[in-house]
Amino acid sequence: MTGAHAIGLIVGIAIIVILFELLRRRRMRERYAMAWLVIGIGSMLIGVFPGLLGEATRAVGLVLPINLVFFVGLIVLLGLTSQLSYELGLAEDRTRALAEEVALIRLEIDEHINGEPVEPAVESDEAP
């Protein structure tokens, strides 16, 4: 086992330990943990079985194993970014709907307290 393989093994173990700690403290949801678990296990496998990376490189048709590592890393980062962008879009939609709902409830409360309809205060970003 070379130093690079030992580093891969240590990084894999560290990812899995940190992942379980984040899950235990409920700082990370399970649906986000799966990708990191696969990365940690993959890193550990490459650290324990160094020839596995070479075999996978030859099977894919690449020349250098590091090219496969960078390619897989790029695909994983692209997948994680896409997932987070999707989740951010959903969160923005939920936040906007919640803000509209709170504004309507606030308007109803003002109308109930004053007994007459109240014009909602509209804040605009546009210049007059």
KOLMARLO-490512 format. One record per atom (N, C-alpha, C): z, x, y; residue number from 1. Coordinates in steps of 0.02 Angstrom, whole numbers. Layout:
<rs>
<c3 = Z	c1 = X	c2 = Y	pos = NUM>
...
</rs>
This chain:
<rs>
<c3 = 0	c1 = 43	c2 = -59	pos = 1>
<c3 = 0	c1 = 0	c2 = 0	pos = 1>
<c3 = 0	c1 = 45	c2 = 62	pos = 1>
<c3 = -49	c1 = 32	c2 = 104	pos = 2>
<c3 = -54	c1 = 71	c2 = 166	pos = 2>
<c3 = -11	c1 = 39	c2 = 220	pos = 2>
<c3 = -8	c1 = 74	c2 = 277	pos = 3>
<c3 = 31	c1 = 48	c2 = 332	pos = 3>
<c3 = 4	c1 = -17	c2 = 359	pos = 3>
<c3 = -63	c1 = -23	c2 = 360	pos = 4>
<c3 = -94	c1 = -84	c2 = 385	pos = 4>
<c3 = -77	c1 = -144	c2 = 340	pos = 4>
<c3 = -76	c1 = -132	c2 = 275	pos = 5>
<c3 = -59	c1 = -187	c2 = 230	pos = 5>
<c3 = 14	c1 = -206	c2 = 236	pos = 5>
<c3 = 58	c1 = -156	c2 = 247	pos = 6>
<c3 = 129	c1 = -171	c2 = 257	pos = 6>
<c3 = 138	c1 = -211	c2 = 321	pos = 6>
<c3 = 100	c1 = -194	c2 = 373	pos = 7>
<c3 = 105	c1 = -233	c2 = 436	pos = 7>
<c3 = 82	c1 = -305	c2 = 425	pos = 7>
<c3 = 28	c1 = -314	c2 = 386	pos = 8>
<c3 = 5	c1 = -381	c2 = 371	pos = 8>
<c3 = 57	c1 = -421	c2 = 333	pos = 8>
<c3 = 90	c1 = -389	c2 = 286	pos = 9>
<c3 = 143	c1 = -422	c2 = 248	pos = 9>
<c3 = 202	c1 = -440	c2 = 292	pos = 9>
<c3 = 222	c1 = -394	c2 = 335	pos = 10>
<c3 = 279	c1 = -406	c2 = 381	pos = 10>
<c3 = 262	c1 = -462	c2 = 430	pos = 10>
<c3 = 201	c1 = -461	c2 = 457	pos = 11>
<c3 = 181	c1 = -513	c2 = 504	pos = 11>
<c3 = 179	c1 = -581	c2 = 469	pos = 11>
<c3 = 154	c1 = -583	c2 = 408	pos = 12>
<c3 = 153	c1 = -646	c2 = 370	pos = 12>
<c3 = 222	c1 = -673	c2 = 358	pos = 12>
<c3 = 268	c1 = -630	c2 = 338	pos = 13>
<c3 = 337	c1 = -652	c2 = 327	pos = 13>
<c3 = 369	c1 = -675	c2 = 392	pos = 13>
<c3 = 356	c1 = -638	c2 = 447	pos = 14>
<c3 = 384	c1 = -658	c2 = 512	pos = 14>
<c3 = 357	c1 = -725	c2 = 534	pos = 14>
<c3 = 292	c1 = -737	c2 = 525	pos = 15>
<c3 = 263	c1 = -802	c2 = 544	pos = 15>
<c3 = 296	c1 = -859	c2 = 505	pos = 15>
<c3 = 305	c1 = -849	c2 = 441	pos = 16>
<c3 = 334	c1 = -903	c2 = 399	pos = 16>
<c3 = 408	c1 = -914	c2 = 417	pos = 16>
<c3 = 446	c1 = -861	c2 = 428	pos = 17>
<c3 = 516	c1 = -869	c2 = 446	pos = 17>
<c3 = 523	c1 = -904	c2 = 514	pos = 17>
<c3 = 483	c1 = -883	c2 = 563	pos = 18>
<c3 = 486	c1 = -915	c2 = 629	pos = 18>
<c3 = 463	c1 = -988	c2 = 625	pos = 18>
<c3 = 413	c1 = -1000	c2 = 584	pos = 19>
<c3 = 388	c1 = -1068	c2 = 575	pos = 19>
<c3 = 442	c1 = -1114	c2 = 546	pos = 19>
<c3 = 475	c1 = -1092	c2 = 494	pos = 20>
<c3 = 528	c1 = -1133	c2 = 465	pos = 20>
<c3 = 586	c1 = -1143	c2 = 513	pos = 20>
<c3 = 602	c1 = -1093	c2 = 553	pos = 21>
<c3 = 656	c1 = -1100	c2 = 601	pos = 21>
<c3 = 637	c1 = -1151	c2 = 655	pos = 21>
<c3 = 573	c1 = -1149	c2 = 678	pos = 22>
<c3 = 551	c1 = -1198	c2 = 728	pos = 22>
<c3 = 550	c1 = -1268	c2 = 699	pos = 22>
<c3 = 531	c1 = -1274	c2 = 636	pos = 23>
<c3 = 531	c1 = -1340	c2 = 604	pos = 23>
<c3 = 602	c1 = -1366	c2 = 594	pos = 23>
<c3 = 647	c1 = -1321	c2 = 575	pos = 24>
<c3 = 716	c1 = -1340	c2 = 564	pos = 24>
<c3 = 750	c1 = -1364	c2 = 628	pos = 24>
<c3 = 734	c1 = -1331	c2 = 684	pos = 25>
<c3 = 763	c1 = -1351	c2 = 749	pos = 25>
<c3 = 723	c1 = -1407	c2 = 782	pos = 25>
<c3 = 671	c1 = -1431	c2 = 749	pos = 26>
<c3 = 628	c1 = -1484	c2 = 776	pos = 26>
<c3 = 595	c1 = -1464	c2 = 841	pos = 26>
<c3 = 576	c1 = -1401	c2 = 846	pos = 27>
<c3 = 540	c1 = -1376	c2 = 905	pos = 27>
<c3 = 464	c1 = -1379	c2 = 893	pos = 27>
<c3 = 444	c1 = -1389	c2 = 831	pos = 28>
<c3 = 374	c1 = -1394	c2 = 814	pos = 28>
<c3 = 365	c1 = -1451	c2 = 765	pos = 28>
<c3 = 311	c1 = -1488	c2 = 774	pos = 29>
<c3 = 297	c1 = -1543	c2 = 728	pos = 29>
<c3 = 261	c1 = -1517	c2 = 667	pos = 29>
<c3 = 267	c1 = -1555	c2 = 613	pos = 30>
<c3 = 238	c1 = -1534	c2 = 549	pos = 30>
<c3 = 162	c1 = -1528	c2 = 552	pos = 30>
<c3 = 130	c1 = -1572	c2 = 591	pos = 31>
<c3 = 58	c1 = -1570	c2 = 593	pos = 31>
<c3 = 31	c1 = -1507	c2 = 625	pos = 31>
<c3 = 69	c1 = -1475	c2 = 669	pos = 32>
<c3 = 48	c1 = -1411	c2 = 698	pos = 32>
<c3 = 67	c1 = -1353	c2 = 654	pos = 32>
<c3 = 115	c1 = -1362	c2 = 611	pos = 33>
<c3 = 140	c1 = -1306	c2 = 571	pos = 33>
<c3 = 93	c1 = -1287	c2 = 514	pos = 33>
<c3 = 51	c1 = -1333	c2 = 492	pos = 34>
<c3 = 9	c1 = -1320	c2 = 434	pos = 34>
<c3 = -39	c1 = -1261	c2 = 447	pos = 34>
<c3 = -70	c1 = -1258	c2 = 506	pos = 35>
<c3 = -116	c1 = -1203	c2 = 521	pos = 35>
<c3 = -79	c1 = -1137	c2 = 522	pos = 35>
<c3 = -20	c1 = -1137	c2 = 551	pos = 36>
<c3 = 19	c1 = -1074	c2 = 554	pos = 36>
<c3 = 43	c1 = -1054	c2 = 485	pos = 36>
<c3 = 59	c1 = -1102	c2 = 442	pos = 37>
<c3 = 79	c1 = -1086	c2 = 374	pos = 37>
<c3 = 22	c1 = -1054	c2 = 335	pos = 37>
<c3 = -39	c1 = -1080	c2 = 345	pos = 38>
<c3 = -97	c1 = -1050	c2 = 312	pos = 38>
<c3 = -109	c1 = -979	c2 = 337	pos = 38>
<c3 = -101	c1 = -968	c2 = 402	pos = 39>
<c3 = -110	c1 = -901	c2 = 430	pos = 39>
<c3 = -57	c1 = -853	c2 = 401	pos = 39>
<c3 = 5	c1 = -876	c2 = 397	pos = 40>
<c3 = 58	c1 = -833	c2 = 371	pos = 40>
<c3 = 48	c1 = -817	c2 = 297	pos = 40>
<c3 = 30	c1 = -867	c2 = 258	pos = 41>
<c3 = 19	c1 = -854	c2 = 187	pos = 41>
<c3 = -42	c1 = -809	c2 = 176	pos = 41>
<c3 = -95	c1 = -821	c2 = 216	pos = 42>
<c3 = -154	c1 = -777	c2 = 211	pos = 42>
<c3 = -138	c1 = -706	c2 = 228	pos = 42>
<c3 = -99	c1 = -696	c2 = 279	pos = 43>
<c3 = -79	c1 = -628	c2 = 299	pos = 43>
<c3 = -36	c1 = -595	c2 = 245	pos = 43>
<c3 = 8	c1 = -634	c2 = 214	pos = 44>
<c3 = 50	c1 = -606	c2 = 161	pos = 44>
<c3 = 7	c1 = -589	c2 = 99	pos = 44>
<c3 = -41	c1 = -631	c2 = 83	pos = 45>
<c3 = -84	c1 = -617	c2 = 25	pos = 45>
<c3 = -124	c1 = -553	c2 = 35	pos = 45>
<c3 = -150	c1 = -544	c2 = 96	pos = 46>
<c3 = -188	c1 = -483	c2 = 110	pos = 46>
<c3 = -142	c1 = -422	c2 = 108	pos = 46>
<c3 = -79	c1 = -431	c2 = 130	pos = 47>
<c3 = -33	c1 = -375	c2 = 127	pos = 47>
<c3 = -13	c1 = -358	c2 = 56	pos = 47>
<c3 = -5	c1 = -407	c2 = 13	pos = 48>
<c3 = 16	c1 = -395	c2 = -56	pos = 48>
<c3 = -43	c1 = -373	c2 = -100	pos = 48>
<c3 = -100	c1 = -405	c2 = -89	pos = 49>
<c3 = -160	c1 = -388	c2 = -128	pos = 49>
<c3 = -213	c1 = -360	c2 = -81	pos = 49>
<c3 = -211	c1 = -296	c2 = -67	pos = 50>
<c3 = -258	c1 = -267	c2 = -17	pos = 50>
<c3 = -331	c1 = -273	c2 = -38	pos = 50>
<c3 = -346	c1 = -273	c2 = -102	pos = 51>
<c3 = -415	c1 = -278	c2 = -124	pos = 51>
<c3 = -446	c1 = -347	c2 = -113	pos = 51>
<c3 = -404	c1 = -397	c2 = -101	pos = 52>
<c3 = -427	c1 = -465	c2 = -91	pos = 52>
<c3 = -472	c1 = -470	c2 = -29	pos = 52>
<c3 = -454	c1 = -434	c2 = 24	pos = 53>
<c3 = -494	c1 = -435	c2 = 85	pos = 53>
<c3 = -563	c1 = -404	c2 = 74	pos = 53>
<c3 = -565	c1 = -349	c2 = 35	pos = 54>
<c3 = -630	c1 = -318	c2 = 20	pos = 54>
<c3 = -674	c1 = -363	c2 = -22	pos = 54>
<c3 = -644	c1 = -395	c2 = -72	pos = 55>
<c3 = -682	c1 = -442	c2 = -114	pos = 55>
<c3 = -709	c1 = -500	c2 = -73	pos = 55>
<c3 = -668	c1 = -526	c2 = -30	pos = 56>
<c3 = -690	c1 = -582	c2 = 13	pos = 56>
<c3 = -745	c1 = -560	c2 = 60	pos = 56>
<c3 = -740	c1 = -499	c2 = 85	pos = 57>
<c3 = -792	c1 = -472	c2 = 130	pos = 57>
<c3 = -858	c1 = -466	c2 = 94	pos = 57>
<c3 = -857	c1 = -439	c2 = 34	pos = 58>
<c3 = -919	c1 = -433	c2 = -5	pos = 58>
<c3 = -946	c1 = -502	c2 = -24	pos = 58>
<c3 = -902	c1 = -549	c2 = -39	pos = 59>
<c3 = -925	c1 = -616	c2 = -58	pos = 59>
<c3 = -959	c1 = -652	c2 = -1	pos = 59>
<c3 = -935	c1 = -640	c2 = 60	pos = 60>
<c3 = -965	c1 = -671	c2 = 119	pos = 60>
<c3 = -1029	c1 = -635	c2 = 139	pos = 60>
<c3 = -1034	c1 = -570	c2 = 122	pos = 61>
<c3 = -1094	c1 = -532	c2 = 139	pos = 61>
<c3 = -1086	c1 = -488	c2 = 199	pos = 61>
<c3 = -1024	c1 = -477	c2 = 220	pos = 62>
<c3 = -1012	c1 = -432	c2 = 277	pos = 62>
<c3 = -1001	c1 = -361	c2 = 251	pos = 62>
<c3 = -1006	c1 = -312	c2 = 296	pos = 63>
<c3 = -1000	c1 = -242	c2 = 276	pos = 63>
<c3 = -927	c1 = -219	c2 = 283	pos = 63>
<c3 = -897	c1 = -233	c2 = 339	pos = 64>
<c3 = -829	c1 = -208	c2 = 352	pos = 64>
<c3 = -778	c1 = -265	c2 = 346	pos = 64>
<c3 = -722	c1 = -253	c2 = 313	pos = 65>
<c3 = -670	c1 = -305	c2 = 307	pos = 65>
<c3 = -643	c1 = -328	c2 = 375	pos = 65>
<c3 = -642	c1 = -283	c2 = 423	pos = 66>
<c3 = -614	c1 = -303	c2 = 489	pos = 66>
<c3 = -658	c1 = -355	c2 = 522	pos = 66>
<c3 = -724	c1 = -354	c2 = 507	pos = 67>
<c3 = -768	c1 = -406	c2 = 534	pos = 67>
<c3 = -748	c1 = -475	c2 = 507	pos = 67>
<c3 = -729	c1 = -477	c2 = 444	pos = 68>
<c3 = -707	c1 = -541	c2 = 415	pos = 68>
<c3 = -642	c1 = -564	c2 = 446	pos = 68>
<c3 = -597	c1 = -516	c2 = 459	pos = 69>
<c3 = -533	c1 = -533	c2 = 491	pos = 69>
<c3 = -545	c1 = -563	c2 = 560	pos = 69>
<c3 = -589	c1 = -530	c2 = 599	pos = 70>
<c3 = -603	c1 = -555	c2 = 667	pos = 70>
<c3 = -639	c1 = -623	c2 = 664	pos = 70>
<c3 = -685	c1 = -630	c2 = 616	pos = 71>
<c3 = -722	c1 = -693	c2 = 611	pos = 71>
<c3 = -674	c1 = -751	c2 = 592	pos = 71>
<c3 = -631	c1 = -739	c2 = 543	pos = 72>
<c3 = -584	c1 = -791	c2 = 523	pos = 72>
<c3 = -535	c1 = -806	c2 = 580	pos = 72>
<c3 = -513	c1 = -753	c2 = 615	pos = 73>
<c3 = -468	c1 = -762	c2 = 672	pos = 73>
<c3 = -501	c1 = -804	c2 = 726	pos = 73>
<c3 = -565	c1 = -791	c2 = 739	pos = 74>
<c3 = -601	c1 = -829	c2 = 790	pos = 74>
<c3 = -608	c1 = -902	c2 = 769	pos = 74>
<c3 = -622	c1 = -915	c2 = 706	pos = 75>
<c3 = -628	c1 = -984	c2 = 682	pos = 75>
<c3 = -560	c1 = -1020	c2 = 687	pos = 75>
<c3 = -507	c1 = -985	c2 = 668	pos = 76>
<c3 = -440	c1 = -1016	c2 = 672	pos = 76>
<c3 = -422	c1 = -1032	c2 = 744	pos = 76>
<c3 = -435	c1 = -985	c2 = 790	pos = 77>
<c3 = -419	c1 = -998	c2 = 860	pos = 77>
<c3 = -461	c1 = -1054	c2 = 888	pos = 77>
<c3 = -524	c1 = -1058	c2 = 868	pos = 78>
<c3 = -567	c1 = -1114	c2 = 890	pos = 78>
<c3 = -540	c1 = -1181	c2 = 865	pos = 78>
<c3 = -518	c1 = -1182	c2 = 802	pos = 79>
<c3 = -490	c1 = -1243	c2 = 774	pos = 79>
<c3 = -425	c1 = -1264	c2 = 809	pos = 79>
<c3 = -381	c1 = -1215	c2 = 821	pos = 80>
<c3 = -318	c1 = -1231	c2 = 855	pos = 80>
<c3 = -330	c1 = -1255	c2 = 926	pos = 80>
<c3 = -378	c1 = -1224	c2 = 961	pos = 81>
<c3 = -393	c1 = -1244	c2 = 1029	pos = 81>
<c3 = -422	c1 = -1314	c2 = 1030	pos = 81>
<c3 = -465	c1 = -1330	c2 = 983	pos = 82>
<c3 = -494	c1 = -1397	c2 = 980	pos = 82>
<c3 = -440	c1 = -1449	c2 = 966	pos = 82>
<c3 = -396	c1 = -1434	c2 = 920	pos = 83>
<c3 = -342	c1 = -1481	c2 = 904	pos = 83>
<c3 = -297	c1 = -1492	c2 = 964	pos = 83>
<c3 = -278	c1 = -1438	c2 = 999	pos = 84>
<c3 = -235	c1 = -1445	c2 = 1058	pos = 84>
<c3 = -270	c1 = -1482	c2 = 1115	pos = 84>
<c3 = -334	c1 = -1471	c2 = 1123	pos = 85>
<c3 = -372	c1 = -1508	c2 = 1175	pos = 85>
<c3 = -373	c1 = -1582	c2 = 1159	pos = 85>
<c3 = -382	c1 = -1599	c2 = 1096	pos = 86>
<c3 = -382	c1 = -1669	c2 = 1075	pos = 86>
<c3 = -313	c1 = -1700	c2 = 1088	pos = 86>
<c3 = -260	c1 = -1665	c2 = 1069	pos = 87>
<c3 = -193	c1 = -1691	c2 = 1080	pos = 87>
<c3 = -177	c1 = -1697	c2 = 1155	pos = 87>
<c3 = -201	c1 = -1651	c2 = 1196	pos = 88>
<c3 = -190	c1 = -1655	c2 = 1268	pos = 88>
<c3 = -226	c1 = -1715	c2 = 1298	pos = 88>
<c3 = -286	c1 = -1729	c2 = 1275	pos = 89>
<c3 = -322	c1 = -1788	c2 = 1299	pos = 89>
<c3 = -285	c1 = -1852	c2 = 1282	pos = 89>
<c3 = -259	c1 = -1857	c2 = 1221	pos = 90>
<c3 = -219	c1 = -1915	c2 = 1202	pos = 90>
<c3 = -157	c1 = -1922	c2 = 1244	pos = 90>
<c3 = -123	c1 = -1866	c2 = 1257	pos = 91>
<c3 = -62	c1 = -1867	c2 = 1297	pos = 91>
<c3 = -76	c1 = -1889	c2 = 1368	pos = 91>
<c3 = -132	c1 = -1866	c2 = 1396	pos = 92>
<c3 = -150	c1 = -1887	c2 = 1464	pos = 92>
<c3 = -164	c1 = -1961	c2 = 1468	pos = 92>
<c3 = -198	c1 = -1988	c2 = 1418	pos = 93>
<c3 = -211	c1 = -2060	c2 = 1417	pos = 93>
<c3 = -146	c1 = -2100	c2 = 1412	pos = 93>
<c3 = -101	c1 = -2077	c2 = 1369	pos = 94>
<c3 = -37	c1 = -2112	c2 = 1362	pos = 94>
<c3 = 4	c1 = -2108	c2 = 1426	pos = 94>
<c3 = 3	c1 = -2050	c2 = 1459	pos = 95>
<c3 = 40	c1 = -2041	c2 = 1522	pos = 95>
<c3 = 13	c1 = -2086	c2 = 1576	pos = 95>
<c3 = -54	c1 = -2091	c2 = 1582	pos = 96>
<c3 = -84	c1 = -2134	c2 = 1633	pos = 96>
<c3 = -67	c1 = -2207	c2 = 1620	pos = 96>
<c3 = -72	c1 = -2229	c2 = 1557	pos = 97>
<c3 = -55	c1 = -2298	c2 = 1541	pos = 97>
<c3 = 18	c1 = -2313	c2 = 1555	pos = 97>
<c3 = 62	c1 = -2265	c2 = 1540	pos = 98>
<c3 = 134	c1 = -2274	c2 = 1553	pos = 98>
<c3 = 148	c1 = -2278	c2 = 1628	pos = 98>
<c3 = 115	c1 = -2235	c2 = 1668	pos = 99>
<c3 = 124	c1 = -2237	c2 = 1740	pos = 99>
<c3 = 100	c1 = -2303	c2 = 1769	pos = 99>
<c3 = 45	c1 = -2330	c2 = 1744	pos = 100>
<c3 = 21	c1 = -2394	c2 = 1768	pos = 100>
<c3 = 69	c1 = -2450	c2 = 1749	pos = 100>
<c3 = 96	c1 = -2446	c2 = 1690	pos = 101>
<c3 = 144	c1 = -2497	c2 = 1667	pos = 101>
<c3 = 208	c1 = -2495	c2 = 1709	pos = 101>
<c3 = 232	c1 = -2436	c2 = 1725	pos = 102>
<c3 = 293	c1 = -2429	c2 = 1766	pos = 102>
<c3 = 279	c1 = -2455	c2 = 1836	pos = 102>
<c3 = 220	c1 = -2442	c2 = 1863	pos = 103>
<c3 = 203	c1 = -2466	c2 = 1930	pos = 103>
<c3 = 202	c1 = -2543	c2 = 1932	pos = 103>
<c3 = 175	c1 = -2574	c2 = 1880	pos = 104>
<c3 = 173	c1 = -2647	c2 = 1878	pos = 104>
<c3 = 244	c1 = -2675	c2 = 1871	pos = 104>
<c3 = 285	c1 = -2644	c2 = 1830	pos = 105>
<c3 = 354	c1 = -2668	c2 = 1822	pos = 105>
<c3 = 393	c1 = -2660	c2 = 1888	pos = 105>
<c3 = 382	c1 = -2604	c2 = 1922	pos = 106>
<c3 = 415	c1 = -2593	c2 = 1987	pos = 106>
<c3 = 393	c1 = -2645	c2 = 2038	pos = 106>
<c3 = 330	c1 = -2663	c2 = 2037	pos = 107>
<c3 = 304	c1 = -2715	c2 = 2083	pos = 107>
<c3 = 336	c1 = -2782	c2 = 2067	pos = 107>
<c3 = 342	c1 = -2799	c2 = 2002	pos = 108>
<c3 = 374	c1 = -2862	c2 = 1984	pos = 108>
<c3 = 447	c1 = -2863	c2 = 2005	pos = 108>
<c3 = 482	c1 = -2808	c2 = 1999	pos = 109>
<c3 = 552	c1 = -2804	c2 = 2019	pos = 109>
<c3 = 559	c1 = -2812	c2 = 2095	pos = 109>
<c3 = 515	c1 = -2780	c2 = 2132	pos = 110>
<c3 = 516	c1 = -2788	c2 = 2205	pos = 110>
<c3 = 503	c1 = -2860	c2 = 2226	pos = 110>
<c3 = 455	c1 = -2892	c2 = 2192	pos = 111>
<c3 = 440	c1 = -2961	c2 = 2208	pos = 111>
<c3 = 499	c1 = -3006	c2 = 2191	pos = 111>
<c3 = 533	c1 = -2992	c2 = 2136	pos = 112>
<c3 = 591	c1 = -3032	c2 = 2116	pos = 112>
<c3 = 649	c1 = -3024	c2 = 2165	pos = 112>
<c3 = 660	c1 = -2963	c2 = 2188	pos = 113>
<c3 = 716	c1 = -2950	c2 = 2233	pos = 113>
<c3 = 702	c1 = -2980	c2 = 2302	pos = 113>
<c3 = 642	c1 = -2971	c2 = 2328	pos = 114>
<c3 = 626	c1 = -2994	c2 = 2396	pos = 114>
<c3 = 604	c1 = -3067	c2 = 2397	pos = 114>
<c3 = 583	c1 = -3094	c2 = 2342	pos = 115>
<c3 = 562	c1 = -3163	c2 = 2339	pos = 115>
<c3 = 491	c1 = -3175	c2 = 2362	pos = 115>
<c3 = 459	c1 = -3125	c2 = 2386	pos = 116>
<c3 = 389	c1 = -3133	c2 = 2407	pos = 116>
<c3 = 348	c1 = -3073	c2 = 2382	pos = 116>
<c3 = 284	c1 = -3084	c2 = 2375	pos = 117>
<c3 = 242	c1 = -3029	c2 = 2349	pos = 117>
<c3 = 243	c1 = -2968	c2 = 2395	pos = 117>
<c3 = 247	c1 = -2912	c2 = 2365	pos = 118>
<c3 = 250	c1 = -2849	c2 = 2402	pos = 118>
<c3 = 186	c1 = -2811	c2 = 2389	pos = 118>
<c3 = 156	c1 = -2785	c2 = 2442	pos = 119>
<c3 = 96	c1 = -2744	c2 = 2433	pos = 119>
<c3 = 117	c1 = -2678	c2 = 2403	pos = 119>
<c3 = 83	c1 = -2657	c2 = 2350	pos = 120>
<c3 = 101	c1 = -2593	c2 = 2319	pos = 120>
<c3 = 82	c1 = -2536	c2 = 2364	pos = 120>
<c3 = 125	c1 = -2486	c2 = 2365	pos = 121>
<c3 = 111	c1 = -2425	c2 = 2403	pos = 121>
<c3 = 59	c1 = -2385	c2 = 2366	pos = 121>
<c3 = 1	c1 = -2377	c2 = 2395	pos = 122>
<c3 = -53	c1 = -2340	c2 = 2363	pos = 122>
<c3 = -56	c1 = -2271	c2 = 2393	pos = 122>
<c3 = -49	c1 = -2222	c2 = 2351	pos = 123>
<c3 = -55	c1 = -2153	c2 = 2374	pos = 123>
<c3 = -124	c1 = -2130	c2 = 2355	pos = 123>
<c3 = -159	c1 = -2106	c2 = 2403	pos = 124>
<c3 = -228	c1 = -2084	c2 = 2391	pos = 124>
<c3 = -234	c1 = -2010	c2 = 2406	pos = 124>
<c3 = -273	c1 = -1976	c2 = 2366	pos = 125>
<c3 = -286	c1 = -1905	c2 = 2377	pos = 125>
<c3 = -344	c1 = -1895	c2 = 2426	pos = 125>
<c3 = -380	c1 = -1948	c2 = 2441	pos = 126>
<c3 = -438	c1 = -1942	c2 = 2485	pos = 126>
<c3 = -416	c1 = -1942	c2 = 2558	pos = 126>
<c3 = -451	c1 = -1905	c2 = 2599	pos = 127>
<c3 = -437	c1 = -1903	c2 = 2670	pos = 127>
<c3 = -462	c1 = -1968	c2 = 2703	pos = 127>
<c3 = -427	c1 = -1994	c2 = 2753	pos = 128>
<c3 = -448	c1 = -2057	c2 = 2786	pos = 128>
<c3 = -513	c1 = -2048	c2 = 2825	pos = 128>
</rs>
